[in-house]
Amino acid sequence: MRVSKIPLVLGLPLFLGACATAVPGSYTEPKAGFANVASQITPAIGKRTVFAETQAENEALKKQVHSMVHQKTISADTAVQVALLNNKGLQASYVNVGLSAAEAWQQSTPENPIVSIGVLGIGAPELGAYRAIEGLIRSNVLDATTRKQRMAIADASFRQAQLNAVNDTLALANQTRKAWVDAVAAFEAVSYLRRAKATSDAGSELAMRLGETGALNKAGQAREQAFNAELAGQLAQARLNATRSKEALTRLMGLWGTGVDYYVPDALPSLPRSVGRVTDIEAKALRNRVDLRVAKVGLEAQAKAFGLTDQTRIVSDLEIVAGAEFEREVEGSGDIETKTLPQVEVEFAIPIYDTGKARMRKAELSYLQAANVLAEKAVNVRSEARGAEASYHAAYKIARHYRDVLVPLRTTVEEEGLLSYNGMITNTFELLTDVREKLAASLEAANAKREFYMAQADLTAAIYGGGEGGAGAGAGGEGASLAAGGGAGH
């Protein structure tokens, strides 16, 4: 007798194919999701960003960046644009969007069925040996029935990855703008301290000569020399701070090699003539903050995950095995008898120990956690918006006070002291003291101006996102835009 088993599984692939879902084109297109990311950057900060995947694209960006910075004095806007084009960490964030799209694509693809083929029996048929060929095909039924829910979760993760990329872009822009402000302010401080040091050198030299003639005692000489020594240390520290600040800016812009041969201005731009109130800043922040939208999508993903857990909480793995058995018997008399036996098997886990209650509890708590995170984020966004606006206007008033009140008063004192010195009413040391105090007031005014421009960047970040927890910088037309200051630069 000879027996053959042949699977009849033509109907199962058709059944599984009917459960498959078409793959959305947004997952499979080149640079999936990046167009949506880029479309949200320009309205927020007025800059463009790119996603470079090929060597040719990277080379083209490298040339463009080189032409923007090489041996040029760059403005804050230029620094931000270079960072968005050249920062490799930002490119890695854009890659994550593609990875999320690939994962969503994967979830939309049906699980491959498993085919098993076996050969049983040895020997020659004429000797009466038993021989069989057996084939079966199996597929996870839950994979087909839950694919829609899993695709919804993957799509939410895809949209969340896009929003995270937008937030990362805004954060980099804000950090770069503030780093530019830091660098320029540091070099401005160096310029004031250098002038103060020149005045101190003159005073120290005068004290030494007067000491040689006996017109100034040792205490007076030591006082001038100590002040000069302290100022020399402060100037050295200021130069180090300026170097560090510029290097931090260079790092954010992703520059190296000859790309670091650029300059920043000697001084920050003058204060704007006035600044206006931002109307409905809380509403604007709630409407535009990208990190708040990320939290909303996260809550949506948790809701979809909860539905999937509820659907599979009892039977977490269900497989169907289908085929048919075809038997053919050959008797010694030559008679042939054929039998066809259909074969269907179902495999699933019996919920004896794990009834799914623990997984349901975890899903419920995860959803509750995401809801509380979103609620907290909304409260924080409102607070950050109010605080940023208050700081913005307060910083402007303080900077105006130094510029319009303190510095003019110190200038008047210096001018009157010079007249008195020319009239031989006051001595040289009193005149040098007036000059030093005027320079100190100018340095304080420069620091106040720096705080204003920092507050301006924080205000835009409070509206669009990407501040200390992820920032957006400069745009929206809410404040004065930073331009390159005067001077040769560093």
Secondary structure, 3 states (H helix, E strand, C coil): CCCCCCCCCCHHHHHHHHHCCCCCHHHHCCCCCHHHHHHHHHHHHCCCCCCCCCHHHHHHHHHHHHHHHCCCECCHHHHHHHHHHHCHHHHHHHHHHHHHHHHHHHHHCCCCCEEEEEEECCCCHHHCCCCEEEEEEEEEHHHHHCHHHHHHHHHHHHHHHHHHHHHHHHHHHHHHHHHHHHHHHHHHHHHHHHHHHHHHHHHHHHHHHHHHHCCCCHHHHHHHHHHHHHHHHHHHHHHHHHHHHHHHHHHHCCCCHHHHCCECCCCCCCCCCCCCCCCCHHHHHHHHCHHHHHHHHHHHHHHHHHHHHHHCCCCCCEEEEEEEEEEEEECCCCCEEEEEEEEEEEEECCCCCCCCHHHHHHHHHHHHHHHHHHHHHHHHHHHHHHHHHHHHHHHHHHHHHHHHHHHHHHHHHHHHHHHHHHCCCCCHHHHHHHHHHHHHHHHHHHHHHHHHHHHHHHHHHHHHCEECCEECCCCCCCCCCCCCCCCCCC
